[in-house]
């Protein structure tokens, strides 16, 4: 082949290798879970950065089953099958409203959206306010309960086929508790499995949050207090903790959410030891119990809410 023909052929070959991006008007989506953003539209491509749950992302186009995202200073790719919500610049109709966050308040995190949902169910919304809707405002009321694939709650899925299998397994109740190991006496293991079953059935969102945070719950006879290794996701539970609170399913659920919170904060770079972190994880603990036990948990929630209200009092600071 002559040198004159070599360069046009090479350029044509490179162009054919590039992903074909469907042209469309830019719009925004909101990630529902912590999501990898890659350099190219492939699971084999390098992870450039991650989007946190609830983060709003600018979409530039679609290629096959991949979404091209502008995440300054990069253009990156997100798998289309990862749960997300398209953000519209319009207000939900009255029939779609089921949360006080659409009525009387601006909600910025999962705890506030969960509280807004239950406030609406109990007719506790305040007077309506004029919505301040922008393209970066989340308005999809089904954000919390959007998990529909085992790959979102513990399965390690690397290919489209595995994601399809995960989807079918979720809808036939075959996910089990992949991704989290429970180690200890039979009664301890059984009680944790019952708690995880309950969480999965009542709130896929909180199930994903816990499964994505904790890798193992270990009964630890050598431990004198409960602690979690944030870098590995292993929660060590001492016998005293089991005897004191593991007979109460509400307490187990709250503890799972609390310890998973420490891991999520570590992974997101927010991890710290002390008041700030414990307050944040106690708030997650309360939000999880409120969502999973809408009734019958008043005693536990009163205790936890009192603890949160007095958390700056050294007598309430359990982590010392």
N, C-alpha and C positions, 0 to 999 in steps of 0.2 A: 504493500500500500504506500502510495506516495505521501510525502510530508504534507502536501497541500490538502489531502483528504483526511489525514489523521486527526487534526484538531476538530473539524466539524463532527466527525463520527464520535470522538471522545465526548464532546459537549452534548451531543444528542443522547449518548448512553447515560451520562450523569443526570440529564433532565428526566429521562424515563425512570431513574431510580428514586427521584424525589416523590414524596407523598403528594397526591392530588388533593388539594384543600378546596372544599365546596365554598364558593363565594357566597356571603350573606351579610346582612347588616349586623354590625357588632351588637352584642347583648351581654347581659351578666347572668352568671349562675352562682349559687351558693353551695359550697361543699358541705355535706352532712356529716362527714367523718374526716379524720386526719388522712390526707391523700397525697401520694407521691406524684410529683410533677417531673416529667422526664425530658431528656434532650431531644428525643425522637419518638415517633408513634410506635413503640414496641416495648414489650415487657423486658426485653434484653438490653434496652437502652439505659444509659446512666441516669440516676436520680439527681436532678439539679437542685431541687429544693422540695419542700412540702407545703401544702396548704392546710391550715388548721380547720377544725370543724366550725362551721358557721362563717368562714371567710368568703367574701364576695370576689369573684374572678371575672375578668373581661374575656369573652370568647371572640376569637377572630375567625373561626371556621371549623369545619369537620372534615376528617379524612378517615374513611372506612369507619371504624368504631373508636376513633380517637378524637379528642377535642383539642384544638390549638388555642392556647391561653397566652395572653399577654401579662406576664408577671415581671414588671420592670425590675432590672434592665433586660430581662430575657423574654423570648418567646419559647414557651415550653408546651408539653403535651400531657393531657390527663385522659385516662381510660374512660370512655363514655359509659361503661357499665357500672362505674363507681357511683354510689348514690349521691345525687345532687338535685337542686331545685332551680328551675329557671326563675329569675327575678323579673317581674313585670312592673311596668310603671302605671299601674292602675290599682284601685282599691277593691278588695274582695267584696262581693255582693253580700247583703245582709244574711242570706241563707247559708253562706259559707262561714260566717263568723261564729267561732266557738271558743274564743279566748279574749280575755280582757286586754291583751296586748293590742288588739285591733280597735279597742273602744276608748280606754281612758289612760293608757300608759305606753311608754316606749320601752320595749324589752330588748336587751342586748346580749343575753346569755341563756343557756339552757335552764338554769334555776328560775330566772324571771319568766320564761315562757311556760314552764311547768306550773309555777305559781299562778300565772295568768289564766291558764286552762282551768285549774280547779276553782279559782275565784269566779270564773264565768259559770261553771256548773252549779255553784252555790249562790248565784245571783248577788255577787259581791263587787261587781264592776261599779266604778264611779260614773259621773255624767260623761257623755261622749265628748271627745275633743276633736278638733279638726285635724285629720291625718296629715302628716308631713311626709308624703310619699315621694321617694326618689328612686332612681334605678338601682341604688345599693341597699334598699330597704327590703328585708325579707317579709313576704306576706303569705307564704304557703303554710297553712295551718296543720299540715300533716308531717312537718319536719321531724318531730320526735319519734313517730312510729312509722319509719320508712324502710326498715330492713326487710329484704326479701330474698336473701341469698346467704347460704352457709359460709361463703367466702368472706362475708362482712362480719362474721361472728366467730372467727377462730380458724377456719380452714385456710391453709396456705395455698392459694391458687395462683398459678403462673401462666396459664394459657386460657384461651377462649373456651376450649372444651371443658376445662376444670371449672370455669365460671358457670357454664351451662349446667354441668352436673350439680354444682352447688345450689343453683336456682331450683332445680327439680327436687333436690334433697330437702331444701327448706320447706317447700310446699307439701312435702310428704312427711314432715316432722322427723327427719333423719339426721339433723345436724349433730345431735348429742352435745358434748362439751369439749370439742376439739380445741386444743391450744391452751388449756388450763389443766394442770395435774393436781390431784388432791392426795396427800400422803399422811397416813395416820391410822388409828384404830378404825375398825369397820363402822362403828357407830358415828364417828367423826366424819368419815368419808360419805356415809349415807346422808347425814344431815346437810352437808355442803351440797351434795347433788340435789337434794330436795329444794334447797334454797335457789340453786341455779335454774332448776326446772321452773320454779315459780316465777323467777325474774324473766326468763325467756318467754314464758306464756303470757305474762302481763305487760311486759315492756321490752320489746326488742331493742329499743334505744339503750336502755340501761344495761341490758344483757351485753350488747356490743361494747359498751363503755367498760364494763368489768372484764370481759374476756380479752379485750385489746390491751388492758392494763396489766392484769395479773397473769403470770405464767404458772404459778404453783402456790397452793396453800398447804403449808406443812405444819403438822402437829409436832411441837418441839418441846420435849420434856425437860431439856436443859435451859430453856428460856424462862426468865422471871417476869418478862413483860412482852407485850405484843409489839412487833416491829416489821417493817417491810423494807427490802433492799430495792430502792427505786431504780437502780440501773438494770436489775435482773427481773424484777417483778415477782420476787418470791416473798410471800407473807408468812412469817413465823408466828404461830399461835401457841402460847403457853397453856399448860393444864388449868391454871387458875382462871384464865379467860374463858376456856371451854366450860368449866363448871359454873362460872358466874353468869354467862350470857348466851351460850350456844343452845340453850333449851328454848329460846325465844327467836322465832323466825324473823321477826322485825329487826332484832338486834344483829342477826347474821347479815341480812340484806344491807343494813346501814353500814356495817363494818366493811363489807366487800366493796361498796361504793367509795367509802372513805380511803381505804388502802389503795384502790385503783387510782384514785385522784392523785396520790403522791407520785405514782409512776407516770401518769400523764403529764404532770407538771415538770417532772424531771426530763421527760422526752422532749417537751416543748421549750426547754431552757428556762422555765419559770421556777424550778425547784429551789427551795430554801428551807432552812430549818428554823422552826419557831412559830411565833404568833401569826405571821402573814399566811404561811402555808397551812397551819392547822385550822385557821378560820376558813380559808378557801375550801378545804376538804370537808370540814364540818357542814358547810353550806351544801356541798354536793351530797353528803350523807342525808341531810334533811330532804333535799329535792328528790332523791331516789326513793326514800321511804314514802314520801307524799304521793309519788306517782304510782308506786306498786301497791301501797295499802291506802286507798282513798278513804276507807273507813276502818275503824278498829285499831288505829295506831295512835290515838290521841295521847295516851300516857307517855309513849316513847317520844313523840314529837314535842310534847310539853317539856320533857327532860332535856332533849337536844336543843330546843329553842332557848331554854333558860341558860344552858351551857354556852350557847353562842352569844347571848346578850351579856354574859358576864366573863367572856373569855379574856378580857384584859386584867381581870382580878387574879393575882398569883395563886390564890386558893383553888381556882378552877383550872389551872394550867397543868393538865395531866402529863404533858410530855417532859416535864423537868425530872 
